C-alpha cells in the first residue's frame, strides 16, 4: 500500500494540534494539583466511615445468603 506524503503530513499536523490542545488544557490543571496541600484524603474520620459502610454491606450480604 502506497503512503501519500500529503496524507501523512495531514495526519502528523492533526496529531500535533491535538497534543498542543491537550497540553494547554492539562498544563494548568497539573499546576493546580501540584500546589494543593496533600493529607486531606487520609483523614481518620474518612477511613472509619468507609470501613463502617463496608462492614454494614458485608453484614447485609451475609444475612441475605441465609
Secondary structure as UniProt FT lines:
FT   HELIX           5..35
FT   TURN            38..39
FT   HELIX           40..42
FT   HELIX           44..65
//
